[in-house]
Amino acid sequence: MAAEDSRRLVEAVLEYHGTTYAEEVGLHVERNTPSELFQLLVLALLLSARIAAGNAVEAATALRKAGLTTPRKMAEATWQARVDVITWHGYKRYDERTSTMLGDSAALLLERYRGDLRHLREAAGFDVRREWTLLQEFKGIGKVGADIFLREAQGAWEEAYPYADSKILDAAEKLGLPPDPAQLAALVPREVFPRFTSALIRTALKRDYDVIRAVARAS
């Protein structure tokens, strides 16, 4: 694909879907603080469930507004209190199981990493593959959840950049963009890459490849 065509596709996909899920919830992951990272872990857990991404974002936002923004607050909240928040925000089918996983994950984070995911990063030796593995020790964070976390955290965790999992690469290939993390990263400034990868994921979920192509051609 010609460089100009690639540029137009990148601009189109960012115009339509260029917001990270963390940004949608109101998180500032770039601050790399314990609270922001914990809330990103919660978001990754919620996005991993088989429900619409919009419902997961709504539930994560509700937990944030309810003040459950640290592992201590999440762990000390009653099981029913967590259920009450997420039941009315897209998680009715999964509310009881999800409440348990949120509590268990918060407790594990407190016990193993003193409530700070930066210590997980240190324990992994700043190796992204090891981080990916350690993240899956939290209840509700499987391979998909670990991918989501690292994709959204890569702006703050330099070793994760450029992070593009198989779903992102598949979406890129369908648009005619290179299905390679390094080549995709070369298409945008580093600080834009997390939004670019989220935009590709959103394109895949919306299945609006034709719309993106049409916008790119018209630009």
Helices and strands as residue ranges (DSSP letters): H 3-17, H 21-25, G 29-31, H 34-47, H 53-65, H 71-76, H 79-87, H 95-113, H 117-123, H 128-135, H 143-153, G 158-160, H 166-175, H 181-185, G 190-192, H 193-206, H 209-218
